[in-house]
Amino acid sequence: MVLCALLAAMTGILSQIGIPIGEVPINLALFSVFLAGGLLGSYKGAVSIAVYVMMGAVGIPVFSNFRGGLSVLVGPTGGYILGYLLAALVVGMVSTHWGDAFWKLAIGMASGLALCYLFGTAWFILLTGKGLVAALGACVIPFLPGDAAKIILAALLVPELKKAIQFSRRLP
C-alpha cells in the first residue's frame, strides 16, 4: 500500500514538471505510470493511478499546471488522464506474465502508451470536434520523442528498483 501511495503522489508531482505547448501539455506523468505498472503489477499499479485520478477528481491540484476537479477529467485532456489507467494495467500485465527484461518492459510500455494515446485522442476528437490529423498533430506527434525516452528510462529502472525493494524488505 505504501508503494501504491508513493507512486500516486509521484504521478501528481511529475504531472507538474512539464512544458505547456497547447491544449495537451508535455509532462512526466507517464514515467510514473510506467513505473507503477512495472513495479506493482497490473492491479496495484492501476490502483495507484486510480488514487491519483481520484485525488484530481475531488479537486486536489495534481493534474498538469496544478489543476484539479472533474472539469479536467471531462475536458479535452481527460481521456489521456484516464488512459493512464490502461497504460498501468498493460505494463503490469507484461511485467507479471513476461518478466522484467528490458525489451519486454519496453514493448509493454509502448503498448500501454498506444492505448493511452488511442483512448485520449478519441476523447479529444469527440470533445473538440477536431479531425484525426489535427488531433494527432496536437496530442500525439509532439509527445513521441519524450515518451520514448520515458519508456527507455522506466524499462531500465524497473528491474533495478524491484531488486532494491526486495532487498529492503529483507532488512530487519
C-alpha positions as CSV (number, residue, x, y, z in Angstrom):
1,M,0.0,0.0,0.0
2,V,2.9,2.3,0.7
3,L,4.3,1.9,-2.8
4,C,0.8,2.5,-4.3
5,A,0.5,5.7,-2.3
6,L,4.1,6.8,-3.2
7,L,3.5,6.2,-6.9
8,A,0.2,8.0,-6.8
9,A,1.9,11.0,-5.2
10,M,4.8,10.7,-7.7
11,T,2.4,10.9,-10.6
12,G,0.9,14.1,-9.1
13,I,4.3,15.6,-8.7
14,L,5.6,14.6,-12.1
15,S,2.4,16.0,-13.7
16,Q,3.7,19.4,-12.7
17,I,7.1,19.0,-14.4
18,G,6.4,19.9,-18.0
19,I,6.1,22.2,-20.9
20,P,2.7,23.8,-21.8
21,I,2.7,23.5,-25.6
22,G,-1.0,23.8,-26.3
23,E,-4.2,22.0,-25.3
24,V,-2.3,18.9,-24.1
25,P,0.8,19.8,-22.1
26,I,4.0,17.7,-22.1
27,N,4.7,16.4,-18.6
28,L,6.4,13.5,-16.9
29,A,3.3,11.8,-15.5
30,L,3.6,8.8,-17.9
31,F,7.0,8.0,-16.4
32,S,5.5,7.3,-13.0
33,V,2.6,5.4,-14.7
34,F,5.1,3.1,-16.3
35,L,6.9,2.6,-13.0
36,A,3.6,1.9,-11.2
37,G,2.7,-0.8,-13.6
38,G,6.2,-2.3,-13.8
39,L,6.8,-2.3,-10.0
40,L,3.3,-3.0,-8.7
41,G,1.8,-5.2,-11.3
42,S,-1.5,-4.6,-13.1
43,Y,-3.9,-4.5,-10.2
44,K,-1.9,-2.5,-7.7
45,G,-0.4,-0.3,-10.5
46,A,-3.9,0.6,-11.7
47,V,-5.0,1.2,-8.1
48,S,-2.1,3.6,-7.7
49,I,-3.1,5.5,-10.8
50,A,-6.8,5.4,-9.8
51,V,-5.8,7.1,-6.5
52,Y,-4.0,9.8,-8.5
53,V,-7.1,10.2,-10.7
54,M,-9.5,10.4,-7.7
55,M,-7.3,12.9,-5.9
56,G,-7.5,15.1,-9.0
57,A,-11.3,14.5,-9.4
58,V,-12.0,15.8,-5.9
59,G,-10.1,19.0,-6.6
60,I,-6.6,18.4,-5.4
61,P,-4.4,20.1,-8.0
62,V,-2.4,17.0,-9.1
63,F,-3.2,17.3,-12.8
64,S,-0.8,19.3,-15.1
65,N,-0.4,23.0,-14.3
66,F,-1.7,22.5,-10.8
67,R,-5.3,21.8,-12.0
68,G,-7.8,19.6,-10.3
69,G,-11.5,18.8,-10.4
70,L,-14.0,16.8,-12.5
71,S,-13.9,19.6,-15.2
72,V,-10.4,18.5,-16.1
73,L,-11.4,14.8,-16.4
74,V,-14.4,15.6,-18.6
75,G,-12.4,18.1,-20.6
76,P,-10.4,17.5,-23.8
77,T,-7.4,16.1,-22.0
78,G,-9.3,13.9,-19.6
79,G,-9.1,10.9,-21.9
80,Y,-5.3,10.9,-21.6
81,I,-5.5,11.0,-17.8
82,L,-8.0,8.1,-17.8
83,G,-5.7,6.4,-20.3
84,Y,-3.0,6.3,-17.7
85,L,-5.1,3.5,-16.0
86,L,-5.0,1.4,-19.2
87,A,-1.2,2.0,-19.5
88,A,-0.6,0.9,-15.9
89,L,-2.7,-2.2,-16.4
90,V,-0.9,-3.2,-19.6
91,V,2.6,-2.6,-18.2
92,G,1.7,-4.5,-15.1
93,M,0.4,-7.5,-17.0
94,V,3.5,-7.6,-19.1
95,S,5.8,-7.3,-16.1
96,T,3.9,-10.0,-14.2
97,H,3.5,-12.5,-17.1
98,W,6.5,-11.9,-19.3
99,G,9.1,-10.8,-16.8
100,D,11.3,-7.7,-16.4
101,A,13.7,-8.0,-19.3
102,F,14.3,-4.5,-20.8
103,W,12.8,-5.3,-24.2
104,K,9.7,-7.0,-22.7
105,L,9.0,-4.0,-20.5
106,A,9.7,-1.6,-23.3
107,I,7.1,-3.4,-25.5
108,G,4.6,-3.4,-22.6
109,M,5.2,0.3,-22.0
110,A,4.8,1.1,-25.7
111,S,1.6,-0.9,-25.8
112,G,0.3,0.8,-22.8
113,L,1.2,4.2,-24.3
114,A,-0.5,3.3,-27.5
115,L,-3.7,2.5,-25.6
116,C,-3.4,5.8,-23.7
117,Y,-2.9,7.7,-27.0
118,L,-5.9,5.8,-28.6
119,F,-8.3,6.5,-25.7
120,G,-7.1,10.0,-25.1
121,T,-7.1,11.0,-28.8
122,A,-10.6,9.6,-29.4
123,W,-11.8,11.5,-26.3
124,F,-10.1,14.7,-27.6
125,I,-11.7,14.3,-31.1
126,L,-15.1,13.7,-29.6
127,L,-15.0,16.7,-27.3
128,T,-13.2,19.2,-29.6
129,G,-14.6,18.2,-33.0
130,K,-11.2,18.3,-34.5
131,G,-10.2,15.8,-37.2
132,L,-7.8,12.9,-36.7
133,V,-4.8,14.7,-38.4
134,A,-5.2,17.8,-36.2
135,A,-5.6,15.7,-33.1
136,L,-2.6,13.6,-33.8
137,G,-0.6,16.8,-34.5
138,A,-1.7,18.4,-31.2
139,C,-1.8,15.3,-29.0
140,V,0.5,12.6,-30.2
141,I,3.3,13.5,-32.6
142,P,4.9,16.2,-30.3
143,F,5.0,13.7,-27.5
144,L,6.6,10.7,-29.2
145,P,10.3,11.6,-28.5
146,G,9.7,12.3,-24.9
147,D,7.5,9.3,-24.3
148,A,10.2,7.1,-26.0
149,A,12.7,8.5,-23.5
150,K,10.3,7.8,-20.6
151,I,9.9,4.2,-21.8
152,I,13.6,3.6,-22.1
153,L,14.4,5.1,-18.7
154,A,11.5,3.3,-16.9
155,A,12.3,-0.1,-18.6
156,L,15.9,0.3,-17.3
157,L,14.8,1.3,-13.8
158,V,12.0,-1.2,-13.1
159,P,14.2,-4.3,-12.7
160,E,16.8,-2.3,-10.6
161,L,14.1,-0.8,-8.4
162,K,12.5,-4.2,-7.9
163,K,15.8,-5.5,-6.6
164,A,16.2,-2.6,-4.2
165,I,12.6,-3.1,-2.9
166,Q,13.2,-6.8,-2.4
167,F,16.5,-6.1,-0.6
168,S,14.8,-3.5,1.7
169,R,12.1,-6.0,2.6
170,R,14.8,-8.4,3.9
171,L,16.2,-5.8,6.3
172,P,15.3,-6.1,9.9
